[in-house]
Amino acid sequence: MSTASSTRLIRYALPFVKTHGFSREALARSVLALPPNEAHTQPLSETAVSALFGNGDNARRTLINAWLGDGLRHMASIPGLERPGMRDSCLGVEDSAGVFESGSGAASRATVRDVLRARLEYNEPVLPYLPEAFALLASPSSGLPPLDPRPALQHAAYVADEACYVTGDKSLQLDWYARRASLAAVYAAAELHQFTSPQTAYSFLDSLLDTSSSIKSTLNEVNLYSTYILKSWQGIIKSSGIL
């Protein structure tokens, strides 16, 4: 199969994550979901999965990253969003809590708060598999060096950037970076909370957004932010007995 085929198949594999986790089996079953005239009667062989998506756990990493990318697309699909550049004169100014303060019709449009809540909702069907998935992204492909916090940092940063983009955030220069660093910290903390207490994740997110000005001042420094995320992930991974 071609590279284009592997890209297409991984989209068909995503629904299987709900039942099979971020596994090679989920990837193997992708061919069962093809249109009737293309669907296979049997899952892909282990050899085919390796050839298409990578050897061993690299195939799982491919699936996890595809799922994360789909999560960003999900954020842009919620009702009430207008693409940046559309009706700019009507866009209100958003406060630190993710609520529009002014602007014609702004109250009816989705806010950063709505978008971040939608991203947490996207996690729900696969929530039991997520700690292991993120542990896998943070673990080395070979050898036993320390865990790499960069995938978790990048994930939170991408979510924050997408939330700002799809809601038309107009922060400039230093405010642009501060805004995204603050929202990345908020989302990362809320997502980690979701893993251990799903029922209170949304209220926890709301409380962080309501006090995001203080979070911005305490977590805006890159080193402190990195340490915060790394320690949190180490706690989740250790308590789960994954590594």
PENOR-V125364 format. One record per pair of residues at least 12 apart in sequence whose ideal C-beta (glycine too) atoms are under 7 Angstrom apart, sorted by sequence separation. I is the first residue (numbers start at 0). J is the second residue. D is the distance in whole Angstrom. If there is no record, write none. Layout:
[[I J D] [I J D]]
This chain:
[[30 42 7] [90 102 5] [98 110 6] [12 25 5] [15 28 5] [30 43 6] [89 102 6] [97 110 5] [137 150 6] [12 26 5] [28 42 5] [89 103 5] [91 105 3] [97 111 4] [98 112 7] [136 150 4] [137 151 6] [189 203 6] [27 42 4] [89 104 6] [90 105 7] [97 112 3] [163 178 6] [189 204 4] [12 28 7] [27 43 4] [96 112 7] [163 179 6] [12 29 4] [93 110 6] [11 29 4] [14 32 7] [93 111 6] [133 151 6] [189 207 6] [160 179 6] [163 182 7] [188 207 6] [9 29 7] [159 179 5] [162 182 6] [8 29 4] [11 32 4] [27 48 5] [8 30 7] [11 33 6] [26 48 5] [185 207 4] [156 179 7] [159 182 4] [185 208 6] [159 183 4] [23 48 5] [26 52 5] [185 211 6] [81 108 6] [156 183 5] [159 186 6] [79 107 7] [155 183 4] [158 186 5] [79 108 5] [80 109 5] [185 214 6] [79 109 4] [181 211 5] [184 214 6] [78 109 7] [155 186 5] [26 58 6] [77 109 6] [155 187 4] [181 214 6] [79 113 7] [181 215 4] [184 218 4] [23 58 5] [23 59 6] [26 62 6] [77 113 6] [151 187 7] [22 59 6] [25 62 6] [77 114 6] [21 59 5] [177 215 6] [181 219 7] [180 219 5] [74 114 5] [77 117 5] [118 158 6] [184 224 6] [191 231 5] [21 62 5] [187 228 6] [194 235 6] [21 63 5] [177 219 6] [8 51 7] [74 117 6] [73 117 7] [74 118 5] [180 224 7] [191 235 6] [5 51 4] [5 52 6] [115 162 6] [70 118 6] [73 121 5] [114 162 5] [12 62 6] [16 66 6] [0 51 6] [70 121 5] [111 162 5] [114 165 6] [9 61 7] [13 65 7] [111 163 7] [114 166 6] [9 62 7] [13 66 6] [111 166 5] [9 65 5] [13 69 6] [110 166 6] [109 166 7] [130 194 5] [129 194 6] [126 193 7] [63 132 5] [119 189 6] [111 182 7] [115 186 6] [119 190 7] [122 193 6] [126 197 6] [63 135 7] [63 136 6] [93 166 7] [152 225 6] [119 193 6] [60 135 6] [93 168 7] [59 135 6] [60 136 6] [152 228 6] [90 167 5] [148 225 6] [151 228 5] [56 135 6] [148 228 6] [83 164 6] [119 200 6] [148 229 4] [151 232 6] [119 201 7] [57 140 7] [83 167 5] [148 232 7] [80 165 5] [116 201 6] [119 204 6] [71 157 6] [75 161 7] [80 166 7] [81 167 7] [67 154 6] [74 161 5] [146 233 7] [74 162 6] [116 204 6] [115 204 6] [71 161 5] [75 165 5] [74 165 6] [137 232 6] [112 208 6] [133 232 7] [134 236 5] [138 242 6] [130 235 5] [130 236 7] [17 124 5] [21 128 6] [134 241 4] [17 125 6] [20 128 4] [134 242 6] [16 125 5] [130 239 5] [131 241 5] [21 132 5] [97 208 5] [130 241 7] [16 128 7] [96 208 5] [96 209 5] [96 211 6] [95 211 5] [95 212 5]]
